[in-house]
Amino acid sequence: MATQTFDNLSLTMWTCTSCHQIFKHTNQIHYCGDKTVNDFLIGKNEEVIDLFNHFILRYREIGEIKLQATKSMIAIMADQRFAYIIKIGKDFIDIVLPFKKPFEDNLCFRKIALVPGSTDYNHHLRLYYPDDINEEVFDYMKLAYANGKSI
């Protein structure tokens, strides 16, 4: 167990002894494999890789982030995971932002669903162009980032 301090708050974090990823909960279920973020970009065209890089750069405007490759997706974390890139397609990127309530009144999410056995609502976003990260999307990105910071 490691104790980290964030904005004068002390938070005990657990580090997996196999993969050295840091988690909020002891023995948190996770993928301990050797997949990297680059593995998800292999074979993708330049336009979708540029879109991926643009999305990550926009998040870095909000604050410091880390990317964690899992078996099937890329998790984005601050102090804890707060967003997921669930698919990098031929000309799009699918992203999930989990929130504790559904934000039904929006123009950006294509699907909002309650996670079974949870109080989280996954908000699904599909990006085709850099301009798809408009003011509304950027505000939701900031809200998700705030959820990923230790409180």
N, C-alpha and C positions, 0 to 999 in steps of 0.2 A: 504494500500500500504506500502511496506517495501522497503527501499533502501539498496542495498547490494553493497559492493565494491569488485571488482575483478581486481587485478593487476593495481591498481591506476585508474580504471574506475568505475564510479558510474552507477549503473543500477537499475532502479526502477522495482521491482517485485510485482506481485499481489499474495496474499494468499487467497485461497478459505476459506470462513468462515465455511463451512460445513465439508470439509474433511482435511483442513489445508495443502493441496498440494500447492507448490509454482510454479507460472507460469510467463512467460515473458510478457504476454498480459493480461490486465484487462478483467475479465469475460470470460476467455478462455474456450471454450467448452471442457469438460472432463468428466470422469466417477467418480462419487462421492461415489461409493459403498464401501462395506466393504471387498472386495476380497483382498487376500494377495498373495505374491509370492508363499508361501507354498501351496496355493490352486491349483496352476498349477502343482505342483510336486506330489500331492496325487495320489497314485496308479501307479506311474511310477517306472520302475525297477531301480536297483542300478546303472547300467551302464549309463543310460541316465541322472540320477541325478548327477553322477560323471562328465559326459560331460558338463552338465549345470554349475556345480561348477568350472570346469576347464575354461570354457569360461569367467565366471565372474572374476575369478582370473587373467586371462590374461588381461582383461580390467583394473583391479586394478593395474597392472604393469604399465599401461600407465598413470593413474591418478585416482583421487578420483571420484567415481561414486555413484549414488543412483539408486535403483530399485523402480519402481512404478507399482503396479499391476493395470490393467484396467479391464474392463469387459471381454475383449477377448485376451489380450496380456500383456506382461511385457515390460514396457518402461525403457530404460536405459538413465540416464541423468547425465550431469555435471552441468552446469548452466542452460541448457535447454535440452530437449530430443534430442537424436541424433541417437539412434538405438532402434530396437524393436525385441523382441523374440515373433514371431507370432504363433509358434506351437512347442510343445514338444511332439514328437511322441514316438513310441515304442522303436526306436533305432536311433533317429535323433533329431536335433533341427533346426528349420527354423528361420532365422534371416533376418531382413531388415535393410539396411543401406541407408538412403536417402542422395543424393548428388544433387547439382545444375546442374551437367552435367552427361551424361552417360559415364561410363568407359567401353567402348566396348572391349578394348584390354586387356583381362584378362583370367585367367584360373580357376577362383573361383566362379563367379556368374552364377547361372543357369538361371536367368531371370533378365532383366532390363526393367523397364516400367515407362513411364511418368505418374505422378499422375494427374488425371483429375482435371482441374481448378487450376493447380499449375505449378511452374517451377522446381519442384523437380522430380528426377528420383529415384525410389526405386530399389535398388540392392539387389536381393534375394540370400541368401547364405544358403546352407544346410550342417550342420556338422554331421558326423557319428562317427568320432574318434577324440581324442585330437590332433593327428598329422595333422588333417585337418586345424588347425590354423597354417599354414606355414608362411613363411616370407611375401608372397604376401598378404595373408589374414590379417596378423598382421599390415601391412602397411595401408590397407584400414580401419582397426579398429582404427588406430591412426588418420587417416584423418577424420573419422566420429567423433571421440572424440574432435578433434580440432574444428569441426563445432558446437559442443555442449558447447564450452566455450564461454563466453561473449567476444565480440570483441569491 
